[in-house]
Amino acid sequence: AWDFAQGKAVEVDNAFERPQCSACFIQHVGDDLMDIYELLKTEARLFKYGSGTGTNFSALRARQEKLSGGGTSSGLMSFLDVFDRAAGATKSGGTTRRAAKMVCIDMDHPEIIDFIEWKVREEDKARALIAQGYEADFNGEAYKTISGQNANNSVRVTDAFMAAVEMGGTWRTIARTTKATVDEYDARWLWKKLGDAAWACADPGVQFDTTINRWHTCPKSGRINASNPCSEYMFLDNSACNLASLNLTRFTSADGQLDLGSFRHAVRLFLLAQEILVDFSSYPTAEIAHNSHRFRPLGLGYANLGTLLMLMGLSYDSPQGRAVAAAITAVMTGEAYAMSAEMSAAKGTFEDYETNRDEMLHVMSMHRDAAHGIDRAYCPPDLVDGACEAWDRAVRMGVESGYRNAQTTVLAPTGTIGLLMDCDTTGIEPDFALVKFKKLAGGGYFKIVNQSVPAALSRLGYAKHEVDQIVAYVSGTGTLADAPHIDRGALAKAGLTSGEMAKVEAALPSVFEISQAFAPWVVGEDVYARLGLPERDGSSLLRKLGFDGKQIEEANDVIVGCMTIEGAPYLRDQDVSVFDCANRCGAKGKRFLRPESHVRMMAAVQPFLSGAISKTVNMPNESTRDDVRELYSLAWRLGLKAVAIYRDGSKASQPLQAKRTKEKKDQKADRMVLASGSEATPDAGVRGPSVRVRLPKKRQGFTQEARVGGHKVYVRTGEYADGMLGEIFIDMHKEGAAFRSLMNCFSMAVSIGLQHGVPLSTYVDQFSFTRFEPQGLVEGHPNVKFATSIVDYIFRVLGVEYLQRYDLAQVPPAPVQHRIEDPSDTKAHKDMTASLPPPEPSAQLALPEPPEPALPGDALSQSLDDLMGDAPVCDNCGHITVRNGSCYRCLNCGNSLGCS
């Protein structure tokens, strides 16, 4: 922290008197091993106290560059993997929040291709793991296994590179140590690589280095190389910024317009409070503490812009919406710099102001010119006049007194604090969807409904009863009362108790799909047991209670809501665009904001910010790679400092869901619950692991009674119309309740897997030869005569019956043995001889086969596998037995199992 008496940064005794108040940090790393690991330690300290950090790692030498002590470097990517693992291990703030980290790499680094494709490769690995059954959650095993998931990645590109892309030129990568050219690429090919990667997994984003440094207020003190994790704070290395955000809707008057007087006052008050924090905060390193005192950068911003525009009756994607956003941002930053100049007159300028005076005043003039360029045709006159007046005053006072702060404003994401601030939209973002579900890091989902829709409708002139009906159409009634088909009366008639219905009612306001309110963890397991339902999902319960798919859907639209305003009663066509969101809303929604509209909104406000904008450009799933590249190019042409995109569904795990999707007609598949499926015959090779294909109500199968080690076992199967296995049941009535229940659950799990497309062969390969008690001789099956466990027996039987896996049978079926039971049976003889291969030419038969070369290790392993692969433990001495004919013999004590 800064010590006023000594005039320098000193180490503090505790973090309570001088807490860490900054959330955003930018740090430097040098091409030195100790410097690299010093940064690792500092990052861990920042994550511990809930902050985020960004670093440009381009100084690190590339793979195969020479080391001073001899040998070659392992390269940039090897160290990035270390930093990624460290960030994943350090939960931010000591809670379940993830560490926040930004990795920036210059486009001229020799390992730029590996960096661009890093997350693409890792995302492919995650999808492969998820396809094998690992959890898809971003905290699950699949994403824990892969690397590169704990940071935002950005590539720094210059105007020179973008010009090469435009002109079809080449681009060179430069060695960090010798400055020699390493590779030369077609610039358009590199740009294509970058766009393809962002399309595939949303990373990397792009930071436009030349634009960033053009608006830099302190270029003589150093260049801007990186940003904080969210890309809104862009300043010198080893610096920090404390953030604050204002909820714009709290400054609206009765007619929905912005109250400029109260907004200006809040800006002045917040900036003063942030300024006081600078020297009373602690920082992770002495250099960051000194630079914070030296430059005093602040990060005031706002949130809820999307809602404010909605309340004003303006579409996010309109010239009017962009002009209003530009004017509001200009007022905020102009007033902030005017306040900074006022504080400078009283307390003095920031330390490096005089060094950078001319450059900073030039940037202030650029801001002022942009304010005077706001299109008055699309913006209320008082807003434009307020913006121009604020910037005229800020520049005039700065010339006279200088500035107390090198930077004053940014637009932060306000993702979680926005909820605490009662914001419906975060930062500069439009609403993600009118009704959405946020996946929580600690597990579960949180239903978020836009609370500003009623007020916006009222200001647009709708009567109260019209507003009520439109809102109910969007977000549902949240109750069974007056619901079509599925109401209290119908449920009582179907057999649900009042207590069970009360549980359903309590769950309805927070569900994505009505079937979730009928899940076993809501209504209780006894309901399913009472109705004899082996399935454990809400849609199967509703169908069992007598409701068909159409009735469930109609009830769902009323109770849970359509989640879109499109098609709502009373809504005028000209007002629909006011409620457009970043994504299609609900299953019925068709409209969404064009990705280009996000970029144009950012471009409207960027000239009025000290820093940049934390914003994700949402793109629909069907967007192409060319769309992504064009969006990045548009951002550069419009003067943005940075841009990042997210194509819906491009990652196997995403935190926000906006709708339920229909897999087939009359079948809704909620992304958070088991798909309800349909009664259909499976099409071999088409069934995906996420679509459940139910068995017909009446189906074929067999029941096999047998004894395994003296324990009676019944295996029952259910088949699809084409004979494919679709379910199994396992009964062992004389076993204990716990074991019997485990076997029942196991059979249900296998059945669900089969119905979701898991091949039977996968189960057979996985569970054959599983060993546990009871095990032993099998009585009652014609082919399987010994099993090492009940599970082994079950999958040997299924393998033999459905896959013709006769290698699992101790006694293969007769045709496989190629022998005639009755010598007089000429038909059998004909069948057998017909199945034999044709005789080979005598010349070939006369020649002996050359012996294969001896492989002692392989031969021994094969022999042991043949002898002991499925052998049981000796019941006398405990050693592994070996096969002896159709039985097993212990080589240690001579005991024989079942033969003599």
N, C-alpha and C positions, 0 to 999 in steps of 0.2 A: 504494500500500500504506500501511498505518498505521505511522507512525513514533512509537515509544513515547517517545522523548526529547522530540520537539517536540509530541507530543500532537495530531497532525493527519495528514491524508493527504498523502503526498508522492509525487513521481514516482520510480520505481525505475530503477536503472541497467540491469538485465537481468531477464529472466523466468525465470531458472534458480534464483537464490537465493530469489526470492519468486514462485513460480508461481501461475497462476490456478487455484485449486482448486474454485471454484464452477462448477456446470454450468447453474444456473438463474438467469435474470435477469428482472426486470421494469423497464421503462424508461418514462420520461415523454416526451411530445412536446407542445409548445405550438403555438398557432396563429401560427407565425412561420416564414418561409421558411428562415432560417438555422438555426433550431432543428430543423426537419424534416431538413435535410441534415446537421446535426451527429449526429442519431440514426442516419442512414444510415451515417455513418463509424463510429460506435460499434458498430452491428450487425455490420459487416464485421469489425471487430476481434474481436468475440465469436465469430463463426463460424470465424474463422481458428484460434482456440485451442480449438475443439471444444465450445463452449457454445451454449445456446439462449436466446432472448429473447422476451418478450411485451410488447405495448404496447396501451393503449387509445387509439385514434386519434380518439375522438369530439370532441376539442377542435378539430379542424380544421374550418374553415368549409365549408359545403356549396357546391355548384355554384351560380353566379349570385349568391352573397352578395357584397356590396361589398368592395373592397380599399381600404386607406388611401390608396394612391397614385392611385386612380381605376381604373375598370374593374371587372370581376367575377372571382371565383375560378374556377379550372378544376375545383375540387371535390375532395372526399375521395378518390374512386375513382381520379382521375388520379395522385395521389401513392401510393396503395396499389399501383398497377401498377409504379411506379418501385421501390418497396421489394421487390416480388415478384421483379423481374428481378435486382436486386442480390443477393438471397438465392440465386437460382438460379445466379448466376455465382460465388458464393463457396462452395466445397466445405468443409464443416465439418471443422475439425481438419486441414486440408491433405491430407485423404485422400478416399476415394470416398464417405464418409458425406455425406448431404444436410444442408444448413443446417436448423436447427430454429427455427421462428418461429411466434408466435401473434399474430393480429390480433383485437382486441376492439372492438366498436362497440356503443354504447348504443342501445336500441330507440327512443329519441326523436330520433335523428339524422335530418335531412331526406333523406339518401341511403340510408336503411336498406333500402329495397326493392332498390336496385341492389346493395347489399352482399349481401343474402340470395341474390339470383339470380346473383351473379357466377360462382360455380363451376358452376352449372347450365348457363349459356350456354357457358362454356369447355369443359365436358365434352361438350356437343353438338358443338362444333367438333372436339374430339379424335376422337369417334366418326366424324364425317364424313371426317376425314383418314385414319383407320384403314381405313374402308370403301374408300378409294381406294388402299390398299396400303401406307400408311405404317406403320412398326413400332409395335406396341401397347405395348411395354415402357415403364415409367414414365420411363426414361432415353432413350427413343427420340425420333424426330423429331416425332411428333404432339404429345407432351406438352411438348417443348421449344418448340414453335411458339405454344402458347396461354399465357395468363397465369393467375395465381392458383393455381399448383400448388406453391408453395414455402412455404406457411404453413397452419397450422390456423386456421380462422375460427370465431369465437364471437360470439354476440349476448348482450349483458347485459340481462336482463329483471328488473324489480322486482316486488314483491308487488302493487303498484298495477296494473301491467299485467296480471298473472295474474288479479287480481280482475276487471278489465275483461273479460277473456276468459271467465271463469266467468259473469259477469252479463250478457254481451252488450253491453258499453259501447263507448265510442269511445276512441281514443288519438291524441294530438297529437304531431307532430314539431316541434322547436323550433330556430329559427335560432341559430347559435352566436354571432353578433355582436350582434344586437338582442334576442334572447330572445323574439322574436315567434313566434306559431304559423305554421308553414309549410303543413302539411297536417293533415287530420283523417281518420283511418281507422277502420273497424270493427275493433276489437281481434281479433275472431275471424278476420276475413279476413287480418290480419297473421300471426296464429298459424298459419293454414292455409298461408300462403305459406312460412313458416319450415319447417313440417313437410314440405311438398312438396319443398322444396329438399334437405333432409336425406335424404329418401327417394330422390331422384334421384341424389345424388352424395356423400352422407355429410357434407356441410357445409351450413350452419354448425352447430356445437354450441351448447349453451345454458349460460350461467352465470347463476345466480340471485343477483343483486346484493344484495338485502335479506338473504337467508340468510347470504351471505358476510360482510357487515358486522355481522350480529347476533353472530357468533362471533369478531369482530375483537378482539384483545387490546390494541391500541393506537389506539383511535378518535380520541383527542385529538391524536395526531400526524399524522393524515390518514386518508382513507378508502381502502379497497382498490378499485382500478379495473380491475385486469387480473390475469393469471396468466402463468406461464411457458408454453412451447409445449405441454406435456403436461397442463396444468391442475391439477397437484397443488400447486404452490407459489403461494399467494395471499397477497400482502402489499402493503406500501406501494410506490409508484413509486420507481424508482432504488434498488432493493435486490437482494440476491443471496442464494442459499441453496446450501450444499454438501450433497450427498446421500450417503446410505449405506443399504444394504439388507442385511438378514439373511435367510439361507436357512432357513426355518422347519423344514424336514425334518432339519436338522443338530441340532435340539434335541429330537428324539423319542427316547423310551426304547424298550426292546425290545418293549413291547406296543403301540407306535405312538402313545402319548400324549405330550403336550408336557412336557418337563422344565423346570418353572418356574424352578428355581434357576439353571441354566445360561443360560436365556433372559434372566433379569433381569441377570445378571452381564454378558452380552454387550451389553445395552442401555446399562448404565452405562459400560462401557468405550468403546463406539462414540461415545456422546455426549461423553465427555471428549475423545476424539481429534478429533471435529468441532469442538468448542469451541476447541481449541488452534489449529486451522487458520484461524479467523476473522481474527485479526490478523497471521498470518504469510503470508497470501495476497495476491496483487495483484489489482487490479480495473481495469476499462477506463476508469473516470472517477473523479475525486476525490469526487464526490457519492455514488457507489455505495460507494466505500471508506469514506467517513464514515458512511453509513447502516448498513453492515455492522457497523462498530464500535459504532454507537449502539444497534442493536437486536439484533444477534447471532443472527439467525434460523438454525435448523438444520433438516435434513430427513431424520431417521432413518425408515426404513420396513422393510418385509419383502417377500419374494418366495416363491413356491412354495406359496401357500395352497391352491390347487386340488389339488396333489399331497398336501399334508398331510391334507386332508379325505379324499382317496382312501385314504391309508394308515390313517386312523382308521376306515375303513368307513362314511363319511358321504357322503350325496349333497350336491352343491353347492346344489341346489334343495330344501332341507329346513329345517325349523325348527331341527333339531339343528346342521346345518352353519352356519347363520347365527348361532346363539347362540355356538358355539365361536369363530367368526371375530370376533365382537364382543368376547368375553372376552379373546382374545389381543391384539387391538388396544388394548383398555383397559389391559391389563397393560403393554404397551410404552409407551404415552404417559404413563400414570401414573408409571411408573418413571423415564421420561425427565425429566418435570417435577420429580420428587423429586430426581433427580441435579442438575438445574439449580438447584434451591433450595439444595442442599448446596454447589455451587460458588459460589453467590451469597454464602453465609455466609462463604466463604473469600476470594473475590475481589471481591465487590460485585455489585450488580444491574446489569442493562443500563442505559444512560444515561437512557433515557426512561421507566424503570419508575415512578418516583415520579409523573410526570405522568399515567400511565395506571393507577395502582395499583388503584383501586376497580373500574375496568372489567375489568382483567385478572383480579382475584380473583373477579369475578362470572362470567366465562367459565369459570374453573377450577371453580367450584361447579356450573355447568351440566354440565361433563364428569363430575364426581363423581356428580351425581344420575343421569346416564345409566348409569353403571357399576352403581349400585344397582338399576337397572331391568332388568338382564339377566335373562331368564326362566330360573330355576334348574331348571325341569322339563326343559329341553332341553340343559343344559350340565353337565359334570362339576363337582362341588362345589368341588374345589380350584382350578379355573380362575376360577369366579365369586368365590370368597373372595379369591383373589390379586388380581383386578381391583379389588375394593372396597377392599382393604387398601392397594394402591398409590395409589389416588386419595385416600383419607383422609389418607395420609401426605403426598402431594404438596401438598394444600391446606393442611394444618396447617403444613408447613415453609415454604410460600410466605407465609403470614400472618406467620410469625416472621422470615424472612430475605429475602423477595422472591425473584425469579427472575433467573438469569443470562441467560436467552434468551427473547425474545418469542415464538418458536415453536420447537417441537422435532421434530414428526413430520409426515410426509406419506406417501402411498403412490404411489411412482413406478412407471413402466411396466416398468423393468428388462428391456427387450426384448433387447438384445444382451449386456449383462453377465450376464443370467440364464443364458445358455449357458456362460459362463466359470465361473459359480457352480454348475454342474451342476444347474440348475433345469429341471424339466420344464414348469412353468407359470410365467408371469411376473406379478409384482405380486399383485394380488388376483384376477387372471383365473382362470377355469377353463381346462382345456386346450382349445386350439383344435380339435384332433382327436388321436386316439391316435397316428396316423401322419400326418405332414404334411411339406410341402416348402416351404422358405423360398426365395424369389427373392432373390438377392444383388445389391446395387447394382452390383458390378463385372461381373455376368454369371453365368449358371449357377444351379443349384439345390442346396440342401443338405437331405438327408433327415433328419428329426428324428423319433425314435421315443421314446415315453414309456417311460422306464426304470423307472418305479415300479409298473407294472402287476404284475410278478411278486411284489414285496413285499406289495402290497395284497391280492393273491389269497391269499398265504400267511397273512396276518393274518386273512383272512376264513375260514380253516380248510381251504383246499384242499390236497390232497396234492401232492407234487412232480411226479409224472407228469401230474396234472391241470393243474397250473400250466404245465408245459412245452407241453402240447398246446393250451391256451388261448392262450398267447403266440404259438406258431407259427401258429395260426389268424389272429391279429391282424396280425402283422408278417411272416409268411412264414418259410420256411427259409433263403432267401438262397442257395440252391444248386440245381444240377441233379440232385443225388443224390436218388433215390427220388421224383422228380417224376413226375406222371402224364403220359404221352404224350411230353413233351419232356424227355428225359433224355439223358445222354451217349451211350448206346447208339443211341437213335433218331437223334440228330444225326449220329453217325458213319456210320450206315447211309445217311443222307440226303446225305452228302458233305462234312460239315465236318471239318476237320483237328483234331488235338488242340490245336495252338496257337490256333486260332480259338475252340475251346471254352473254353480257359483264359482268353481275353480276355472271353468272355461271363460266365464265373464271377466274374471280378474286378469286373465292372460290376454284377452282380445286387444286391448289398446297397444300392446307392444309386439304383436306378431306381424309377420310379412305375408302370411298365408293362413287362412282360417284353419286349415288342417293342423297347424302347429299348436293351436289351442286345445286340440284333442289328442296330443301326444301323451304317451304313458307317464312321462314325468310331470305332466300337468294334471290329468284326470285320475291317475293312479293305475297301477298294473292290474288291480282286481277287475276293472272294466273289461280289459282284454281277456282275462281268464274267464270271466263270467260269460262272455260271448263266444269263447272258444276260438279266439283269433291268435294264430301263431305269429303273424306279422305284428310289428310294433311301430307303426306309423299312423299319424292321424287320418290320412285319407282312406286307409283301409278300414279304420273304425267307422268313418262317416258312411262308407259304402256298405258296411255290414249293418249299419243302422237303417239302411234303406234309401240313401240319397245317391242319385246318379251324378255323373260328372257335370252335366249342365246345371243341375240344381246347386251343386257345390260352388260352381263358378259364379252363378247369379248371386248367391248369398255372400260370397267373398267380395264381390264388387260393392255391395251395400255395407257390409260390416267392416271390412278392412279398407275399402275404397279402391277406386280405379288408379290412384296414384298419379293421375294426369288431369289437367284441367280441360284438355281437348274433349269436346263432346258434352261438356257440362251444360245443364239447363240454364237458360237465360243469358249465357255468355255471348257477347257480341263478337263478330269475326274480327273487327278492327282492334279488339283488346287482347286477343290471344297471344300476340307476340310479346306483350308486356311480361308474360309469365314463362317465356322460353327459358330453358335451363341448359346446362352444359351437356346433359345426356338426355336421351329419350326417357320420358317419365312413364313408369309402369309398363305393363304388357300391351296396353292399347295406344300408348303414346307414339306419335310419328315425328313430331317436331323436336329439334334441338338446335342450339346455337352452332353456327358454322365455325370450324376451327379458326378460320381467318378472322372472325369477329373478336376472338380472344386477343390475337396479335395486334389488331387495330386499336383495341381498347388500351392495351399496354403502350402502344406508340403514342396515344393521345396524352397520357399522363407522364411518360418518361422524361420529357424535357423539363419537368417541374420538380424533379427529385434530386437530392444530393447523391443518393446511392442508386439502387436499382429496384426491381420488382420481383418478389417471390410469387411466382404464378405458374401453374401447370396448364398447358393448352390441352384440353380434352379433345380426343379424336375418336370417332366411332370405330368399331371393330373392322368395318369394311374399308377403312382408309388404306390407300396404297403406299408403297415405299416412295413413289414420286410425290405423293401428297406431303409426306413428312419433309422431304428435301425442299420442296417449294415453300413450305411454311418456314423453315429455317432461313431460306434465302429472303423471304418477305420480311422477316424480323430484322435482318441486317439492313435491307434497303430502307426500312422505316425508322432506323436509328435506335433500335433496342440495344441494351447492354448485354442481355442474356435471355435465353429462352429454353424451355424444356417442354416436352410433350408427353402425354400418356395416351396410348391407344387402348381403348377398352378391351380387356381380356388378353392383353399382350403378356401379362404375367400370370402364372398359375395360381397366385394368391394376390388378392387386392382387398384393401380395407373398406371400400364403400361399395354398396350394392344399391341399384336404383330401381330394379324391377324383377319380377319373376318371369321366367321365359317358358314358352310352350314347346315341349319336345315333340308332341304329336297332337292331332286333333283331340279335343276333350281330355287332354292330359297336361297338367301344369307341373313342371319340375322346379321346385324351389331349390336355390343353390345352397341353402343351408340345411336342408332336410333330405331324407331319402326320396328319390323320385317315385311318384305314385305308380308309374308303369301302365301297361295295358295288357289285356289278355289277347295275345297274338302268338302265332307260330313264329319261332325265331328264324331268321334268314342267316344261314351259316356264313361266317366271315363278315357279317355286317354289324352284329351286336357290339356296341361299345361298352366299356366297363362302367359307364355312368348311367346307362339306360336300363332300367329293370324291365325284363320281359316276363310277365306273369304266366303261370301255367293255366290251361283251361280248367274250368270248374270240375269237369269230369275228365280224368286222365288215367292212362294205363300205367303199369309198373309191376313190380313183383315184391313178394315178401319172402325173405330167406331166414329160416330158423336154423340155428347152429349152436354148438357149444365151443367156447374158447377157454382152454384150461379148466374145464368143468363148469364154466359160467355160461348160462343160456343167454343168447343174444338174438334179437330180431332186427333185421335190416329191411326197411321198407323204402321203396323208391317211387317217384312220380316222374312221368315222362311227358314231353311235348308231343304234339301230333306226329312229328317226324321221327319219334323214337329217341331223341336226345334226352339225356338225364337233366332234370330240372330241380329235384329236391330229394332229400333223404331224411328218414326218421330212424332213430336208434332207440331201442327199448331194452332195458335190463332191469326187470321189475324186482328182482331180489337183491339188488345192490342197495347201498345206503343212499339216503336222500341227496346228499351232496354230490356223490359221484353220478347219480342218475341225472341230476339237474345240469351238471357240467356237460354230460353227453348230449342232453337235449339242446343246450345252448350251442354246443359245437355243431350239431347237425343243422340248427337254424342258420348259423354263420356260414356253413358250407353251402346251404341251399340258397341263401341270399347272394353269395358269390357266384354260384352257377347261373342264377337268373340275371346277374349283371354282366355276364359274358366271360367270367373266369373259366378257362378251359378245364375240363375234368382231368386231362392229362397233367396239368399243373398240380392239382391236388394229389393225384396218384404218385407223382414223382416226389412230392414234398413229404407225404405222410407214410408211404410204404416203408417198412423196416423200423418204424418208430417203436421204441422199446420201453415198456413199463408193465407192471402187473395190472390185471391178470394176463398171462400169456401161456402158450403151450399148444397141445394138440387141438385140432379143430375137428369136431364131429358134426356131420350133417351137411357138409358141402361136398359135392362130388369132385372138385378140383383142388380147392385150398385145404391143405391138411395140417398146416402148422402156421401159427402167427405169433409174432413177438409182442403183440399188444392188441387190444380191441380195435384201436385205430388202424393198426397194420392190417388186421383181418378185413375191416370194412373196405379199405381202398384196394386190397388185393382182389376182393370180390367185385368191386365196381370196375377195376381195371380189366378183369377177365370178362365180365358180362357186357361192358359197353365199349371197351377199347381193344378187345381181343389181345390183351397183354398176357399171353400164355406163359411168358417168362416168370410171372408172379405166382403161377400155379405149380404146386408140387406134382400134381397129376394132371397134365394137359388133357383137353378133350380128345376123344378118339380120333377124329380126322387129322389132328395135329401130330399124333403119334405115328401115323402111317402104318398101322397094323390092322389085320382082319381078325375081329373077335371070333367069327364063325367061318371056318375054311369053306363051308358049303355055300356061303353067302356070295354069289357071283356078282350081285349088284354092287355090294361093297367093294369087291375086288376091282370092278370096272371104275368105280368112283375114285378108288385109291390110285389105280394106275393112271387114270386121266390127270390126276393132280401131280404125278411125278414129272420131272423134267425129261425132255427127249434125250435118248442115249447119245453120248459124244462119239465122234469117229474113233475107230479102233486104234488108229495111229496115235491119237492123243492119249487114249487110255493106256497104251503100252508104255508111254514115257512117264517115268516117276517125276513127281514134283520136286524141284530143288528145295533142300531144307532152308528154312529161314534162319538168318543169323541169330545166334543166341544172345538174348538180352537178360542177363541174370536178374537185374533189379526189377524190370518190368514183369518178367516171368514170375518172380517171387511174389510181387504185389498182386498179380492176377490170381495166382494160386491161393494166396491168403484170402483174397476177396471172395473167391469161389467157395473156399472152405468155411470162412468165418463171417461173411458179409451180413447174414441175418441170423447168426447163431445166438442162442440164449445163454445165459449164465448157468454154470453147473450148480445144481441145487445142493451139492454135497460140499464142494470146496470153494465155489465162487469164481473159478477161472472161466474164461470164455471157452465154449465147446467148439467142436468142428463138425461139419456135416459127415454123416456116416450112412450112405444110402438116403433113405427118406427120414432118418432120425439124426440125432446128434450125440457125439461121444466126447467125453472129457479126456484130453491127453495128459492131464496132470494126475488125476486119481483113478482114471479108468471107468468112471461112472458112465452109464448109458441112459439117455433120456427117451423112454418109451419104446425101445427096441428089444431089450432083454432084461 
